[in-house]
Amino acid sequence: MDDVRRTEVDGLRVTWRLIRHHIIAVIAVNYARDATPVVSFGPDHFPDLAQVRELFPELAKLWDEVRHEFWTSFIPPQPQPQS
């Protein structure tokens, strides 16, 4: 898989990747300390970020961080004008 990324929040690590048209596909969530699976998805269907938000709303902080990393990678912070 190309462009696989990992994001960690509160001891959880989500593995995700970008697919066509910049869609975030979630592959799995594991505990960061020992990689024990929390949830994983089969190769036939990796849900997008909106779908996992609906399926696992209790992981909102994790989904928020994935979204933040996604946007900062595509739209980096602009330099502030100097006064």
DSSP file (Angstrom, degrees, kcal/mol; ACC not computed):
  #  RESIDUE AA STRUCTURE BP1 BP2  ACC     N-H-->O    O-->H-N    N-H-->O    O-->H-N    TCO  KAPPA ALPHA  PHI   PSI    X-CA   Y-CA   Z-CA
    1    1 A M              0   0    0      0, 0.0     3,-0.5     0, 0.0     2,-0.2   0.000 360.0 360.0 360.0 132.3    0.0    0.0    0.0
    2    2 A D        +     0   0    0      1,-0.2    16,-0.2    16,-0.1     0, 0.0  -0.610 360.0  16.9 -91.5 153.7    1.3    3.4   -0.9
    3    3 A D  S    S+     0   0    0     -2,-0.2    15,-0.9     1,-0.2     2,-0.3   0.834  77.1 171.5  58.6  39.1    1.1    6.5    1.2
    4    4 A V  E     -A   17   0A   0     -3,-0.5     2,-0.3    13,-0.2    13,-0.2  -0.633   8.7-174.4 -78.9 135.2    0.3    4.6    4.5
    5    5 A R  E     -A   16   0A   0     11,-3.8    11,-2.7    -2,-0.3     2,-0.4  -0.871  15.3-148.8-128.8 160.7    0.3    6.8    7.5
    6    6 A R  E     -A   15   0A   0     -2,-0.3     2,-0.4     9,-0.2     9,-0.2  -0.995   9.2-171.8-133.8 140.2    0.0    6.4   11.2
    7    7 A T  E     -A   14   0A   0      7,-2.2     7,-2.9    -2,-0.4     2,-0.4  -0.993   7.9-156.1-132.4 137.0   -1.4    8.7   13.8
    8    8 A E  E     +A   13   0A   0     -2,-0.4     2,-0.3     5,-0.2     5,-0.2  -0.944  18.4 161.1-120.0 135.7   -1.3    8.3   17.6
    9    9 A V  E >   -A   12   0A   0      3,-2.4     3,-2.2    -2,-0.4    23,-0.1  -0.957  69.7 -12.6-149.5 131.3   -3.6    9.8   20.3
   10   10 A D  T 3  S-     0   0    0     -2,-0.3     3,-0.1     1,-0.3    52,-0.1   0.832 129.1 -47.8  49.8  42.3   -4.1    8.7   23.9
   11   11 A G  T 3  S+     0   0    0      1,-0.3    21,-2.9    20,-0.1    22,-0.5   0.509 116.5 109.9  81.0   4.0   -2.3    5.4   23.5
   12   12 A L  E <   -AB   9  31A   0     -3,-2.2    -3,-2.4    19,-0.3     2,-0.5  -0.887  50.3-158.8-112.2 145.5   -4.1    4.4   20.3
   13   13 A R  E     -AB   8  30A   0     17,-3.4    17,-2.8    -2,-0.4     2,-0.4  -0.985   3.5-161.3-125.1 124.5   -2.6    4.3   16.8
   14   14 A V  E     -AB   7  29A   0     -7,-2.9    -7,-2.2    -2,-0.5     2,-0.5  -0.875   6.7-151.4-103.4 136.1   -4.6    4.5   13.7
   15   15 A T  E     +AB   6  28A   0     13,-2.9    12,-2.8    -2,-0.4    13,-1.5  -0.925  31.0 156.2-104.6 127.7   -3.2    3.3   10.4
   16   16 A W  E     -AB   5  26A   0    -11,-2.7   -11,-3.8    -2,-0.5     2,-0.3  -0.932  22.2-160.6-146.4 165.9   -4.7    5.0    7.4
   17   17 A R  E     -AB   4  25A   0      8,-2.2     8,-3.1    -2,-0.3     2,-0.5  -0.971  23.5-111.7-147.2 162.8   -3.9    5.9    3.8
   18   18 A L  E     + B   0  24A   0    -15,-0.9     2,-0.2    -2,-0.3     6,-0.2  -0.817  35.7 178.8 -96.0 134.4   -4.9    8.3    1.1
   19   19 A I  E >>  - B   0  23A   0      4,-2.7     4,-1.6    -2,-0.5     3,-0.9  -0.634  46.1 -26.3-122.8-173.7   -6.7    6.9   -1.9
   20   20 A R  G >4 S+     0   0    0      1,-0.2     3,-0.9    -2,-0.2    -1,-0.3   0.155 128.6   9.6 -38.3 141.4   -8.2    8.5   -5.0
   21   21 A H  G 34 S-     0   0    0      1,-0.2    -1,-0.2    -3,-0.1    -2,-0.0   0.765 129.6 -67.9  57.4  29.3   -9.3   12.1   -4.8
   22   22 A H  G <4 S+     0   0    0     -3,-0.9     2,-0.4     1,-0.2    -1,-0.2   0.875  82.5 163.5  63.1  40.8   -7.6   12.5   -1.4
   23   23 A I  E <<  -B   19   0A   0     -4,-1.6    -4,-2.7    -3,-0.9     2,-0.6  -0.763  37.0-129.8 -89.8 135.1  -10.0   10.2    0.5
   24   24 A I  E     -B   18   0A   0     -2,-0.4    25,-0.8    -6,-0.2     2,-0.5  -0.767  23.1-166.5 -86.1 119.4   -8.8    9.0    3.9
   25   25 A A  E     -BC  17  48A   0     -8,-3.1    -8,-2.2    -2,-0.6     2,-0.5  -0.939  11.8-142.9-108.9 123.4   -9.2    5.2    4.1
   26   26 A V  E     +B   16   0A   0     21,-3.1   -10,-0.2    -2,-0.5     3,-0.1  -0.740  21.1 176.2 -90.5 127.4   -8.9    3.7    7.7
   27   27 A I  E     -     0   0A   0    -12,-2.8    14,-2.2    -2,-0.5     2,-0.3   0.861  58.0 -28.3 -96.4 -47.1   -7.1    0.4    7.8
   28   28 A A  E     -BD  15  40A   0    -13,-1.5   -13,-2.9    12,-0.2     2,-0.4  -0.990  41.0-137.6-165.7 160.6   -6.9   -0.4   11.5
   29   29 A V  E     +BD  14  39A   0     10,-3.2     9,-3.2    -2,-0.3    10,-1.9  -1.000  30.9 171.1-126.9 130.7   -6.7    1.0   15.1
   30   30 A N  E     -BD  13  37A   0    -17,-2.8   -17,-3.4    -2,-0.4     2,-0.4  -0.911  42.4 -95.8-132.5 159.5   -4.3   -0.6   17.6
   31   31 A Y  E  >  -B   12   0A   0      5,-2.7     4,-2.1    -2,-0.3     3,-0.4  -0.653  33.7-141.0 -71.5 132.4   -3.0    0.1   21.0
   32   32 A A  T  4 S+     0   0    0    -21,-2.9    -1,-0.1    -2,-0.4   -20,-0.1   0.834  92.9  62.3 -66.5 -33.4    0.3    1.9   20.6
   33   33 A R  T  4 S-     0   0    0    -22,-0.5    -1,-0.2     1,-0.2   -21,-0.1   0.850 129.9  -1.6 -66.1 -35.8    2.0    0.1   23.5
   34   34 A D  T  4 S-     0   0    0     -3,-0.4    -2,-0.2     2,-0.1    -1,-0.2   0.330  92.1-112.6-141.4   7.8    1.8   -3.4   22.1
   35   35 A A     <  +     0   0    0     -4,-2.1    -3,-0.1     1,-0.2     3,-0.1   0.646  54.1 164.7  66.5  17.6   -0.1   -3.3   18.8
   36   36 A T        -     0   0    0     -5,-0.2    -5,-2.7     1,-0.1    -1,-0.2  -0.475  43.6-108.6 -62.0 131.7   -3.1   -5.2   20.1
   37   37 A P  E     +D   30   0A   0      0, 0.0    -7,-0.3     0, 0.0     3,-0.1  -0.380  38.7 174.1 -67.2 138.4   -5.9   -4.6   17.7
   38   38 A V  E    S-     0   0A   0     -9,-3.2     2,-0.3     1,-0.4    -8,-0.2   0.724  77.0 -17.6-101.4 -47.1   -8.8   -2.4   18.6
   39   39 A V  E     -D   29   0A   0    -10,-1.9   -10,-3.2     2,-0.0    -1,-0.4  -0.961  64.7-179.0-157.1 143.3  -10.5   -2.6   15.2
   40   40 A S  E     -D   28   0A   0     -2,-0.3     2,-0.4   -12,-0.2   -12,-0.2  -0.980  14.9-141.4-144.0 158.6   -9.4   -3.5   11.8
   41   41 A F        -     0   0    0    -14,-2.2     5,-0.1    -2,-0.3    -2,-0.0  -0.910  23.2-110.6-123.6 146.7  -11.0   -3.7    8.4
   42   42 A G    >   -     0   0    0     -2,-0.4     3,-1.4     3,-0.2    -1,-0.0  -0.282  31.1-109.8 -73.4 160.3  -10.6   -6.2    5.5
   43   43 A P  T 3  S+     0   0    0      0, 0.0     3,-0.3     0, 0.0    -1,-0.1   0.654 112.9  67.9 -67.1 -14.3   -8.9   -5.3    2.3
   44   44 A D  T 3  S+     0   0    0      1,-0.3     2,-0.3     0, 0.0    -2,-0.0   0.766 115.1  17.2 -76.2 -23.6  -12.2   -5.4    0.4
   45   45 A H    <   -     0   0    0     -3,-1.4    -1,-0.3   -18,-0.1    -3,-0.2  -0.783  58.1-179.1-154.8 105.5  -13.5   -2.3    2.2
   46   46 A F        -     0   0    0     -2,-0.3   -19,-0.1    -3,-0.3   -18,-0.0  -0.927  33.7-131.4 -98.3 116.9  -11.5    0.3    4.1
   47   47 A P        -     0   0    0      0, 0.0   -21,-3.1     0, 0.0     2,-0.1  -0.272  17.4-119.7 -67.7 154.6  -14.0    2.8    5.5
   48   48 A D  B  >  -C   25   0A   0    -23,-0.2     4,-2.2     1,-0.1     5,-0.2  -0.318  35.2 -92.6 -85.3 177.1  -13.4    6.5    5.0
   49   49 A L  H  > S+     0   0    0    -25,-0.8     4,-1.9     1,-0.2     5,-0.1   0.872 124.7  52.6 -61.9 -39.4  -13.1    9.0    7.9
   50   50 A A  H  > S+     0   0    0      1,-0.2     4,-1.5     2,-0.2    -1,-0.2   0.902 109.5  50.1 -63.8 -40.3  -16.8    9.9    7.9
   51   51 A Q  H  > S+     0   0    0      1,-0.2     4,-2.3     2,-0.2    -2,-0.2   0.915 110.6  47.5 -66.1 -42.9  -17.8    6.2    8.1
   52   52 A V  H  X S+     0   0    0     -4,-2.2     4,-2.9     1,-0.2    -1,-0.2   0.834 106.4  59.0 -70.5 -28.7  -15.5    5.4   11.0
   53   53 A R  H  < S+     0   0    0     -4,-1.9    -1,-0.2    -5,-0.2    -2,-0.2   0.909 110.7  42.6 -60.8 -40.4  -16.7    8.5   12.8
   54   54 A E  H  < S+     0   0    0     -4,-1.5    -2,-0.2     1,-0.2    -1,-0.2   0.889 118.1  44.9 -71.9 -39.6  -20.2    7.1   12.7
   55   55 A L  H  < S+     0   0    0     -4,-2.3    -2,-0.2     1,-0.2    -3,-0.2   0.868 129.5  22.1 -72.2 -37.2  -19.1    3.6   13.6
   56   56 A F    ><  +     0   0    0     -4,-2.9     3,-1.8    -5,-0.2    -1,-0.2  -0.573  64.1 160.2-133.3  68.1  -16.8    4.6   16.4
   57   57 A P  G >  S+     0   0    0      0, 0.0     3,-1.4     0, 0.0    -1,-0.1   0.753  71.2  71.7 -63.9 -22.6  -17.7    8.0   17.8
   58   58 A E  G 3  S+     0   0    0      1,-0.3     3,-0.3    -3,-0.1    -5,-0.1   0.635  91.9  59.1 -67.9 -12.1  -15.9    7.3   21.0
   59   59 A L  G X>  +     0   0    0     -3,-1.8     4,-2.1    -7,-0.2     3,-0.7   0.006  66.9 128.0-102.1  27.2  -12.6    7.6   19.1
   60   60 A A  H <>  +     0   0    0     -3,-1.4     4,-2.8     1,-0.3     5,-0.2   0.849  68.0  55.7 -54.3 -40.5  -13.4   11.2   18.0
   61   61 A K  H 3> S+     0   0    0     -3,-0.3     4,-1.8     1,-0.2    -1,-0.3   0.891 108.7  48.6 -61.9 -37.6  -10.1   12.6   19.3
   62   62 A L  H <> S+     0   0    0     -3,-0.7     4,-2.0     2,-0.2    -2,-0.2   0.932 112.6  46.9 -66.2 -46.4   -8.2   10.1   17.1
   63   63 A W  H  X S+     0   0    0     -4,-2.1     4,-2.4     1,-0.2    -2,-0.2   0.871 110.0  54.5 -64.6 -36.3  -10.4   10.9   14.0
   64   64 A D  H  X S+     0   0    0     -4,-2.8     4,-2.3    -5,-0.2    -1,-0.2   0.899 108.3  48.7 -62.8 -40.0   -9.9   14.7   14.7
   65   65 A E  H  X S+     0   0    0     -4,-1.8     4,-2.7     2,-0.2    -2,-0.2   0.883 109.5  51.8 -69.3 -38.1   -6.1   14.2   14.7
   66   66 A V  H  X S+     0   0    0     -4,-2.0     4,-2.6     2,-0.2    -2,-0.2   0.945 111.1  48.3 -60.5 -47.1   -6.2   12.2   11.4
   67   67 A R  H  X S+     0   0    0     -4,-2.4     4,-2.5     1,-0.2     5,-0.2   0.914 111.2  50.6 -59.1 -43.3   -8.2   15.0    9.9
   68   68 A H  H  X S+     0   0    0     -4,-2.3     4,-2.5     1,-0.2     5,-0.2   0.931 111.4  47.0 -61.5 -46.4   -5.7   17.6   11.2
   69   69 A E  H  X S+     0   0    0     -4,-2.7     4,-1.5     1,-0.2    -1,-0.2   0.893 111.2  53.1 -62.9 -39.4   -2.7   15.7    9.8
   70   70 A F  H  X S+     0   0    0     -4,-2.6     4,-1.3    -5,-0.2     3,-0.3   0.957 112.8  42.2 -59.2 -52.3   -4.5   15.3    6.5
   71   71 A W  H  X S+     0   0    0     -4,-2.5     4,-2.9     1,-0.2    -2,-0.2   0.872 112.6  52.3 -68.4 -37.1   -5.2   19.0    6.1
   72   72 A T  H  < S+     0   0    0     -4,-2.5    -1,-0.2     1,-0.2    -2,-0.2   0.780 107.8  53.2 -71.6 -22.7   -1.8   20.2    7.3
   73   73 A S  H  < S+     0   0    0     -4,-1.5    -1,-0.2    -3,-0.3    -2,-0.2   0.806 119.0  34.2 -78.2 -27.7   -0.1   17.9    4.8
   74   74 A F  H  < S+     0   0    0     -4,-1.3    -2,-0.2     1,-0.2    -3,-0.2   0.759 131.0  30.3 -95.2 -28.8   -2.1   19.4    1.9
   75   75 A I  S  < S-     0   0    0     -4,-2.9    -1,-0.2    -5,-0.2     3,-0.1  -0.746  82.2-160.4-130.6  84.4   -2.4   22.9    3.1
   76   76 A P        -     0   0    0      0, 0.0    -3,-0.1     0, 0.0    -4,-0.1  -0.245  37.7 -82.3 -63.8 153.9    0.7   23.8    5.1
   77   77 A P        -     0   0    0      0, 0.0     3,-0.0     0, 0.0    -5,-0.0  -0.264  47.3-123.7 -56.3 138.9    0.5   26.7    7.5
   78   78 A Q        -     0   0    0     -3,-0.1     2,-0.1     1,-0.1    -3,-0.0  -0.625  28.4-102.7 -84.5 142.7    1.1   30.0    5.8
   79   79 A P        -     0   0    0      0, 0.0    -1,-0.1     0, 0.0     3,-0.0  -0.381  37.8-117.7 -63.0 141.9    3.9   32.3    7.0
   80   80 A Q        -     0   0    0      1,-0.1     2,-0.1    -2,-0.1     0, 0.0  -0.634  29.6-109.7 -81.1 136.0    2.6   35.2    9.1
   81   81 A P        -     0   0    0      0, 0.0     2,-0.3     0, 0.0    -1,-0.1  -0.387  33.0-122.7 -64.5 141.6    3.3   38.7    7.7
   82   82 A Q              0   0    0      1,-0.1     0, 0.0    -2,-0.1     0, 0.0  -0.662 360.0 360.0 -87.3 142.0    5.8   40.6    9.7
   83   83 A S              0   0    0     -2,-0.3    -1,-0.1     0, 0.0     0, 0.0   0.439 360.0 360.0 -86.0 360.0    4.8   43.9   11.1
